[in-house]
Amino acid sequence: MTKDNNKIKWKCRRGLWELDIILSKFAEFNYPLLSSDNKFLFEELIDHEDVDLLSWLVTGDKADDISRQGIIDIVLTAHTGRNN
């Protein structure tokens, strides 16, 4: 992992165990494979508060922004192993 990737991985460590699992694994295994646009969207995503991330990634609430929802779907697909 590059220095930038390590920074992203560190930012994925959250106060909630559920988010730690989802985001840390994604950062380690999937983030390096993303396009530059999706990397940017992921970096924006992890800047949100834990309560928002929990809502989108754990409870299944939809984001109000289509591009944000797109990266959420990518993260969730990677987490669940499903290709819907």
C-alpha positions as CSV (number, residue, x, y, z in Angstrom):
1,M,0.0,0.0,0.0
2,T,1.2,3.5,-0.8
3,K,1.4,6.3,1.7
4,D,-1.9,7.7,0.4
5,N,-3.5,4.3,0.7
6,N,-2.3,4.0,4.3
7,K,-3.8,7.4,5.1
8,I,-7.1,6.2,3.6
9,K,-6.9,3.0,5.6
10,W,-6.3,5.0,8.8
11,K,-9.3,7.2,8.1
12,C,-11.5,4.1,7.8
13,R,-10.9,3.3,11.4
14,R,-14.1,4.5,13.1
15,G,-15.7,4.6,16.5
16,L,-18.2,1.8,15.5
17,W,-17.1,-1.8,15.1
18,E,-19.5,-2.3,12.1
19,L,-18.0,0.6,10.2
20,D,-14.5,-0.5,11.1
21,I,-15.1,-3.9,9.5
22,I,-16.8,-2.6,6.3
23,L,-14.5,0.3,5.6
24,S,-11.2,-1.1,6.7
25,K,-11.5,-4.2,4.6
26,F,-12.7,-2.2,1.6
27,A,-9.7,0.2,2.0
28,E,-7.3,-2.7,2.2
29,F,-8.6,-4.9,-0.6
30,N,-10.7,-2.8,-2.9
31,Y,-9.7,0.9,-2.7
32,P,-6.4,0.3,-4.6
33,L,-8.4,-1.1,-7.5
34,L,-10.9,1.8,-7.9
35,S,-10.8,4.3,-10.7
36,S,-9.5,7.8,-9.7
37,D,-13.1,9.1,-9.8
38,N,-14.3,6.4,-7.4
39,K,-11.3,6.9,-5.1
40,F,-12.2,10.5,-4.8
41,L,-15.9,9.6,-4.0
42,F,-14.7,7.1,-1.4
43,E,-12.5,9.7,0.2
44,E,-15.4,12.1,0.3
45,L,-17.6,9.3,1.8
46,I,-15.3,8.5,4.7
47,D,-15.2,12.2,5.6
48,H,-18.9,11.9,6.7
49,E,-19.9,11.4,10.3
50,D,-20.3,7.9,11.7
51,V,-24.0,8.3,12.1
52,D,-24.4,9.0,8.3
53,L,-22.1,6.1,7.4
54,L,-24.0,3.8,9.7
55,S,-27.2,4.8,8.1
56,W,-26.0,4.2,4.6
57,L,-23.8,1.2,5.1
58,V,-25.5,-0.8,7.8
59,T,-29.2,0.1,8.0
60,G,-29.5,0.5,4.2
61,D,-30.8,4.0,4.0
62,K,-30.2,5.6,0.6
63,A,-28.0,8.6,0.2
64,D,-29.5,11.8,-1.2
65,D,-26.7,12.2,-3.8
66,I,-26.6,9.7,-6.7
67,S,-22.8,9.7,-7.0
68,R,-22.5,9.1,-3.2
69,Q,-25.0,6.3,-3.5
70,G,-22.9,4.8,-6.3
71,I,-19.8,4.5,-4.1
72,I,-21.9,3.2,-1.2
73,D,-23.2,0.5,-3.5
74,I,-19.7,-0.4,-4.5
75,V,-18.6,-0.7,-0.9
76,L,-21.6,-2.8,0.0
77,T,-21.2,-5.1,-2.9
78,A,-17.5,-5.6,-1.9
79,H,-18.6,-6.3,1.7
80,T,-21.4,-8.7,0.9
81,G,-19.7,-10.4,-2.1
82,R,-22.8,-9.9,-4.2
83,N,-22.8,-8.6,-7.7
84,N,-26.4,-7.4,-8.1
